Amino acid sequence: MRGRCGIARGGRAQHDFPRQDRGHGEPIIPATLKAKQMLGEGASHDEVLDAAVRENIRRVANHLSLSELLTERQKAGKLKIVGARYDLDDGRVEFFHEA
């Protein structure tokens, strides 16, 4: 992944250093903190970034699956929420389990 997700990089930077545009990346901060906790202090920046992006995908998919607006369509089988990650370096899409 090599640090190409601007929001994830910003989320990590926001946690480490205060910035004026904090509100934009705040949703990824919990995912970044969880990634740091899971990986431990010896993890590299790229490892934390990758884990934070994956955790954020899980969190967003779960949040969407609990949405009242979407629940009815999910129950009717008209909508399926699946998290995915597109890799800018190689063009591959990694799908995560359904939310």
Backbone hydrogen bonds, N-H to C=O, Kabsch-Sander energy under -0.5 kcal/mol:
donor,donor_aa,acceptor,acceptor_aa,energy
4,R,1,M,-0.8
6,G,4,R,-0.9
9,R,5,C,-2.6
10,G,6,G,-2.6
11,G,7,I,-2.8
12,R,8,A,-2.3
13,A,9,R,-2.6
14,Q,10,G,-3.1
15,H,11,G,-1.7
16,D,12,R,-1.9
17,F,13,A,-3.8
22,R,19,R,-0.8
24,H,21,D,-1.2
25,G,21,D,-0.6
25,G,22,R,-0.8
26,E,22,R,-0.9
28,I,25,G,-1.8
29,I,25,G,-0.5
29,I,26,E,-1.5
32,T,28,I,-2.5
33,L,29,I,-2.7
34,K,30,P,-2.2
35,A,31,A,-2.3
36,K,32,T,-2.5
37,Q,33,L,-2.2
38,M,34,K,-2.8
39,L,35,A,-2.4
40,G,36,K,-2.1
43,A,40,G,-1.4
48,V,44,S,-2.3
49,L,45,H,-2.7
50,D,46,D,-2.5
51,A,47,E,-2.4
52,A,48,V,-2.7
53,V,49,L,-2.3
54,R,50,D,-2.2
55,E,51,A,-2.5
56,N,52,A,-2.5
57,I,53,V,-2.2
58,R,54,R,-2.1
59,R,55,E,-2.6
60,V,56,N,-2.8
61,A,57,I,-2.5
62,N,58,R,-2.4
63,H,59,R,-2.6
64,L,60,V,-2.7
65,S,61,A,-2.2
66,L,62,N,-1.1
66,L,63,H,-0.6
67,S,64,L,-1.3
70,L,67,S,-0.8
71,T,67,S,-1.9
72,E,68,E,-0.7
74,Q,70,L,-2.2
75,K,71,T,-2.7
76,A,72,E,-1.7
77,G,74,Q,-1.5
78,K,73,R,-2.4
79,L,73,R,-1.0
82,V,80,K,-0.6
83,G,97,H,-0.8
85,R,94,E,-2.3
87,D,85,R,-0.5
87,D,92,R,-3.0
88,L,86,Y,-0.7
91,G,87,D,-2.4
94,E,85,R,-2.8
95,F,93,V,-0.6
96,F,83,G,-3.4
99,A,81,I,-2.0
